[in-house]
Amino acid sequence: MKLVVITGCLGFIGSHITRLCLENRWKVLGIDKCTYAANEGLLTEFNAHKNFTFLKEDICNLKFLPDCDYVINTAAETHVGNSIIDSSDFVRSNIDGVKNLLELIRHKPENVSQKPILFHISTDEVYGDIAFNKHMETDLLNPSNPYSASKAAADLLITAWSRTYGVDYIILRPTNNYGIGQYPEKFIPLSVKALLRNKKIRLHDAGMPVRNWLHAKDTALGVAKIINAGVINEVYNISGGFEQQNIDTVKQIINCYYNNDGDKEYEQWKELLNLDYMRPGQDVRYALDDSKLKNLGWSPKYQFSEEINTIVQFYKNNFRW
């Protein structure tokens, strides 16, 4: 039986990881400071498990970590647009918060049990964009915006604390996650919300940027695969290999919204787009080589084309402020 602390357990990726850990009958201490993006309604589901305990706390203010096998850190500010407006919360949560977790692990006494491994959820954006080929785990970090810079800083803190203080870690760098449960500031739920409001979908840079889509359930399965493999002090990319331009993704969203199955093209889809906005520091394409993780036996189980309609219908029928 594994003992895991999951920070950001009520966030999107964190909730999927929490759910899988509970299904695996691991004991979970979920920690979340309950920001605007947290889904506190998940506590009803999670508290139904006897092996779940919840603590409302900011990772920057944590003073104690219990004995456990892993601290899975999904707590973060994640919205690039917000970071461009004001990066203060991103520096605090994504850098100062990670430093605090590292220090709590570093100072845990070793006379009782082995110190936990920090399993940090990073992002593909730490590499910056890449026009051709794919980023490897050994590539230099070259972030393009305040959000990705804060995540890159956290990655570097972790590897530095490992080398200097012997803190064990895993860093996982996923591509764009999608699925049910995202706060509607993210691309898919935000697009559906615009359609619900009879508003045009604001598509950055004419929809030309390319993104790689990975289901959050596959991300959670990747976390479990790495933990069960028992590896430490490694960095893993996780992507699944499906990529397309944002304009093609939004076209699929519109088709699913109006046709209820996405198999037919909504002829007026271009009229539902606003292509005037150019994002500062826009990355043209993200792409990761995740063969290292696949060599552990992981492979994606969820295909974007098969999942997108169910997800669009969920957001269409479940409004969230």
C-alpha positions, -999 to +999 in steps of 0.1 A: +000+000+000+013+034-010+010+065+012+008+097-010+003+134-004-013+151-034-012+188-035-037+206-057-060+176-053-091+196-063-076+209-095-080+193-129-049+171-132-047+167-094-083+154-092-077+128-119-045+116-101-063+116-067-092+095-082-068+069-096-048+067-064-080+061-044-091+034-069-057+018-064-065+018-027-035+040-018-039+062+012-042+098+001-038+131+020-052+157-004-041+192+001-056+222-017-059+259-009-092+260-028-086+288-053-111+299-080-101+269-102-105+242-075-136+221-076-147+217-040-176+196-051-151+167-056-148+164-018-181+146-016-167+119-040-132+117-024-145+117+012-165+087+004-132+068+004-120+058+039-084+061+026-088+098+018-081+128+042-083+164+032-064+194+044-072+230+032-038+247+030-016+267+007+016+248-002+036+280+006+023+279+042+027+242+049+047+236+080+046+198+081+045+168+059+035+134+073+055+103+066+046+091+031+061+075+000+054+104-024+045+140-024+027+144-058+027+181-065+000+193-089-006+226-071+001+255-094-012+286-112-015+274-148-033+299-170-008+316-194-031+346-200-033+353-163+004+351-159+009+377-187-014+401-168+002+396-134+028+370-126+028+375-088+007+345-079+027+323-104+059+331-087+045+325-053+027+292-060+049+277-087+083+287-073+080+296-036+055+267-031+078+242-046+107+255-026+087+250+006+079+214-004+115+208-011+126+222+023+099+202+042+111+170+026+148+179+031+143+185+068+122+154+076+140+133+101+153+100+087+153+081+120+116+071+115+112+064+078+127+072+045+121+107+032+093+109+006+100+114-032+088+147-047+068+138-078+064+171-095+039+178-124+056+202-147+047+212-183+059+209-219+060+247-220+093+247-201+111+238-233+095+266-253+082+260-288+096+239-315+088+242-352+100+208-362+109+175-344+102+169-307+117+179-274+136+154-254+140+154-216+176+164-220+168+195-240+176+229-225+147+248-209+137+279-229+103+292-215+084+319-234+060+334-209+058+341-172+038+309-165+063+286-182+092+305-167+078+299-132+075+262-140+110+260-154+123+276-123+106+250-102+121+222-123+156+237-117+150+241-080+141+204-078+172+192-096+194+215-076+179+203-042+185+168-054+222+174-062+229+196-031+207+180-005+199+145-018+161+151-022+147+124-045+124+134-072+104+127-104+095+154-129+067+147-153+062+171-182+028+167-199+014+183-230-020+200-231-043+180-209-080+178-217-110+160-202-139+165-179-134+189-149-113+217-163-121+252-151-136+272-180-105+294-186-089+265-206-094+261-243-121+235-246-145+244-218-139+281-226-149+276-262-181+257-252-189+285-227-186+311-254-210+291-276-235+288-247-233+326-244-237+332-281-203+348-281-176+344-306-146+322-297-115+343-294-088+322-311-053+335-306-030+341-336-056+331-361-057+296-346-024+286-363-005+275-331-001+237-328-009+219-296-005+182-285-035+169-266-033+144-238-063+131-217-059+138-180-067+101-173-037+092-194-016+116-174-028+100-141-020+065-155+015+078-164+020+089-128+010+055-115+032+037-140+063+056-129+055+051-092+050+014-097+082+012-117+101+025-086+123+048-106+137+080-090+156+111-100+143+111-135+125+134-159+097+121-182+078+136-210+043+125-216+023+134-247+005+106-264+015+119-298-017+136-311-013+172-324-032+196-345-037+234-350-059+252-326-083+261-354-089+224-362-096+217-325-121+245-322-138+233-355-143+199-338-157+216-307-182+236-328-192+205-348-198+185-316-217+214-300-242+218-328-244+183-342-243+164-309-219+138-324-193+158-343-196+137-374-211+165-395-195+199-402-213+229-390-211+250-421-211+284-404-183+275-380-159+303-392-186+329-383-183+319-347-146+328-344-128+361-335-093+359-350-082+394-340-062+386-309-024+381-310-010+367-277+024+381-265+051+355-264+029+329-283+045+295-288+039+282-323+041+245-315+047+221-286+058+186-292+074+160-269+092+127-274+078+105-247+095+072-257+113+072-223+080+068-205+067+044-231+097+022-224+083+018-189+052+003-204+029+034-206+009+042-236-022+065-241-056+048-238-078+077-247-080+092-283-089+128-288-113+121-317-132+095-296-134+116-264-140+152-276-178+148-282-185+135-247-164+163-232-181+190-252-216+177-243-205+176-206-195+213-207-226+222-227-248+206-200-229+216-169-224+253-167-197+265-143-190+301-133 
